[in-house]
Amino acid sequence: MSDKRPKPATDQSAVAEPDSTEVMGRRIVVVMPAYNAAKTLERTYRDIPHEIIGRIILVDDVSKDDTVAVARQLGLDVIIHRQNLGYGGNQKTCYDAALEAGADAVVMLHPDYQYDATRIPQLVEPILNGTKDLMLGSRFLGDPLAGGMPRWKYISNRFLTGLENRAFGLHLSEYHTGFRAYSRGLLESIPYRLNSNDFVFDQELVAQAVACGMRIDEIAVPTRYFEEASSVGFRRSVVYGLSTLKVVLRFLLHRLRLRRSNKLASRKPTAR
């Protein structure tokens, strides 16, 4: 199956050439899907362990604040969408750009300072040593309620995670995190461009990874909820929850061979 990759309307004039920073002979690229992150971007950036990062790419989804100006002031590689493509659409641009930059490991980090970027070395280590393909930064290996997570989000997260564990045959503590790391091989093997442009993109990608036999694990990260951090409201969360249920159903039907899905079929990695 061919994976068609139409390029979104973007301004990439600010994107620099990749540098030569490598760890264990491999390049780590951090991507930030951004929308109205001006107030938290610098704090997120300061926590990144820059000595091991080859490149930081921020994709702006038509922010209404000064996200782009702050990103450029910090010296980030900036890609600007000419129209809002949604959270999933933003990540598609992120991963296309990271692969083009020669990434061996790609860290997806929300620029809202909800996640502790100092944990990047622990997150990518299993990918760099070749033992894992997808790593998740889990808030549920700690105490998310103590970190300010609303109780209704805690309950819904636990419910959806439990359901996904049963469907995927895994034993993870959280799937719904904005701090992840992917191997190059994983991103080249799954047709992520077929996924939704909305928030459920993350769960579709996990389902694709499981369907393709990718190795998945997690590390603990602290929970940080505060006023300036972005957060999906109750109504959007309901839509997200229902969409996640559809992802699980699609996966089960595909696994049982009752309805095959092109989204869950692997594709041949591109030769480097």
C-alpha positions in Angstrom: 0.0 0.0 0.0 1.4 3.4 -0.9 1.3 6.2 1.6 0.4 9.4 -0.2 2.0 12.4 1.6 0.6 15.7 0.3 2.6 18.6 1.7 0.5 21.1 3.7 0.6 24.8 2.9 3.5 25.9 5.1 6.1 28.6 5.4 9.4 26.8 6.0 11.7 29.7 5.2 13.0 29.8 8.8 14.0 26.1 8.9 17.8 25.7 9.2 20.0 22.9 8.1 20.3 20.1 10.6 23.5 20.1 12.8 25.7 17.1 13.6 24.8 16.5 17.2 24.4 12.8 17.8 24.1 10.4 20.8 25.3 6.8 20.3 25.7 7.7 16.7 22.1 8.7 16.3 20.4 12.1 15.9 17.6 13.1 18.2 15.0 15.7 16.9 12.5 17.3 19.2 9.2 18.4 17.6 6.7 20.8 19.1 3.1 21.0 17.7 2.2 24.5 18.8 -0.9 26.6 19.0 -1.0 29.7 21.3 2.0 28.6 23.3 3.8 32.0 23.7 3.4 32.1 27.5 4.9 28.7 28.1 7.3 28.0 25.2 10.4 29.5 26.7 10.1 27.6 29.9 9.6 24.4 28.0 12.6 25.2 25.8 14.9 25.9 28.8 14.3 22.4 30.2 15.4 20.6 27.1 18.8 19.0 27.4 20.3 20.8 24.4 23.6 19.0 24.5 22.0 15.8 23.2 19.5 17.3 20.7 20.4 17.7 17.1 17.4 19.9 16.2 14.3 21.4 17.6 11.4 22.0 15.2 8.3 24.0 16.2 5.2 23.8 13.9 2.8 26.6 14.4 -0.8 26.0 13.6 -1.8 29.7 13.0 -1.5 30.8 16.6 -3.2 34.0 17.6 -0.5 35.0 20.0 3.3 35.6 19.8 4.3 31.9 19.6 6.2 32.3 16.3 8.0 35.4 17.5 9.1 33.7 20.8 10.2 30.6 18.9 12.3 32.6 16.5 13.8 34.6 19.3 14.8 31.3 20.9 16.4 30.1 17.7 14.1 27.3 17.0 13.4 25.9 13.5 9.9 27.2 12.7 7.4 25.9 10.3 4.2 27.9 10.0 0.9 26.5 8.6 -0.9 29.0 6.4 -4.2 27.6 7.7 -5.1 25.8 10.9 -4.8 22.0 10.3 -5.6 20.8 13.8 -3.5 18.9 16.4 -3.2 15.8 14.3 -2.4 17.8 11.1 0.2 19.7 13.0 1.9 16.4 14.1 2.0 15.2 10.5 4.0 18.2 9.5 6.2 17.6 12.6 7.1 14.1 11.7 7.6 14.8 8.0 10.0 17.5 8.9 11.9 15.4 11.5 12.3 12.5 9.1 13.5 14.9 6.4 16.0 16.3 9.0 17.5 12.8 9.4 16.1 12.0 12.8 16.8 8.5 14.3 14.7 9.3 17.3 11.8 11.9 17.4 10.6 13.4 20.6 7.1 14.9 20.5 6.8 17.5 23.3 3.8 19.8 23.9 5.2 23.3 24.4 2.7 24.1 27.2 5.1 23.2 30.0 2.8 20.4 31.3 5.6 17.9 30.7 9.1 17.7 32.1 11.5 18.0 29.2 14.5 17.2 31.4 13.3 13.5 31.2 14.1 13.4 27.5 17.3 11.3 28.0 15.4 8.6 29.9 12.6 8.7 27.3 14.9 8.2 24.2 17.4 5.8 25.7 15.4 2.6 24.9 15.0 3.8 21.3 18.6 4.7 20.9 19.8 1.3 22.1 17.3 -0.4 19.8 15.1 -2.1 22.5 11.9 0.0 22.0 10.2 1.8 19.1 7.7 4.0 21.0 8.2 5.5 24.5 5.4 7.3 26.4 5.9 9.8 29.3 3.3 8.6 31.8 1.8 10.9 34.5 0.0 7.9 36.0 3.2 6.2 37.2 3.1 9.0 39.8 0.2 10.9 41.3 -1.5 13.0 38.6 -4.2 14.3 41.1 -1.4 15.8 43.3 -0.1 17.5 40.2 -3.4 19.3 39.6 -5.1 17.0 37.0 -8.9 17.5 37.3 -10.6 14.4 38.7 -12.9 14.0 35.7 -9.9 13.8 33.5 -8.3 11.4 35.8 -11.3 9.1 35.7 -11.7 9.3 31.9 -8.0 8.7 31.3 -8.1 5.6 33.5 -11.2 4.2 31.8 -9.8 4.7 28.3 -6.4 3.4 29.2 -7.9 0.3 30.7 -9.9 -0.3 27.6 -6.9 0.2 25.3 -4.8 -2.2 27.4 -7.4 -4.9 27.0 -7.7 -4.3 23.2 -4.0 -3.9 22.5 -2.8 -6.6 24.9 -0.5 -4.2 26.8 -0.1 -3.1 30.4 0.6 0.6 30.2 -0.4 3.2 32.8 -1.3 5.9 30.3 -1.8 6.4 26.5 -3.0 10.0 26.7 0.2 11.9 27.0 1.7 14.8 25.1 5.3 13.6 25.8 6.4 10.7 23.5 9.4 9.4 21.5 9.4 7.4 18.3 12.0 5.6 16.4 12.6 6.5 12.8 11.7 2.9 11.8 8.3 3.2 13.4 7.4 6.5 11.7 8.6 5.1 8.4 6.5 1.9 8.9 3.1 3.3 9.7 0.9 5.4 7.5 0.4 8.2 10.0 -0.7 10.6 7.2 -4.0 8.7 6.9 -4.8 9.6 10.5 -7.2 12.2 11.8 -6.2 15.8 12.0 -7.9 16.1 15.4 -6.7 15.1 18.9 -7.4 11.4 18.4 -4.4 11.3 16.1 -2.3 10.2 19.0 -4.4 7.1 19.7 -4.6 6.2 16.1 -0.8 6.2 16.0 -0.5 4.0 19.0 -3.0 1.5 17.4 -0.9 1.5 14.3 2.2 0.8 16.3 0.6 -2.1 18.0 -0.8 -3.5 14.8 2.6 -3.4 13.2 4.2 -5.2 16.2 6.2 -2.2 17.5 7.8 -2.4 21.0 6.2 0.1 23.4 7.1 1.1 26.9 6.8 4.1 29.3 8.7 6.2 31.9 7.3 8.2 34.8 6.9 12.0 34.3 5.4 14.5 36.8 2.0 16.0 36.3 1.9 19.8 35.9 -1.5 21.5 35.5 -1.6 25.3 35.9 -3.5 28.3 34.5 -1.3 29.0 31.5 -1.0 25.4 30.3 -3.2 24.4 27.4 -6.0 22.0 28.3 -8.8 20.4 26.4 -12.2 21.4 27.8 -15.0 19.0 28.8 -16.9 19.0 25.5 -13.8 18.4 23.4 -12.8 15.7 25.8 -16.1 13.9 25.3 -15.6 14.0 21.5 -12.0 12.8 22.0 -13.2 9.9 24.2 -15.8 8.8 21.7 -13.2 9.0 18.9 -10.8 6.9 21.0 -13.5 4.2 21.4 -13.9 4.2 17.6 -10.1 3.7 17.3 -10.3 0.7 19.6 -13.2 -0.8 17.7 -11.4 -0.4 14.4 -8.3 -2.1 15.8 -10.4 -5.1 17.1 -12.2 -5.5 13.8 -8.9 -5.3 11.9 -7.2 -7.8 14.2 -10.2 -10.2 14.0 -10.1 -9.8 10.2 -13.7 -8.7 10.2 -12.9 -5.3 8.6 -9.4 -4.6 7.4 -8.2 -1.0 7.8 -5.7 0.7 5.5 -4.7 2.8 8.5 -3.5 -0.3 10.4 -1.4 -1.8 7.5 2.3 -1.3 7.7 4.3 0.1 4.8 7.9 -0.5 3.7 10.4 1.9 5.4 12.2 4.3 3.1 15.9 3.2 2.5 18.4 5.8 3.8 
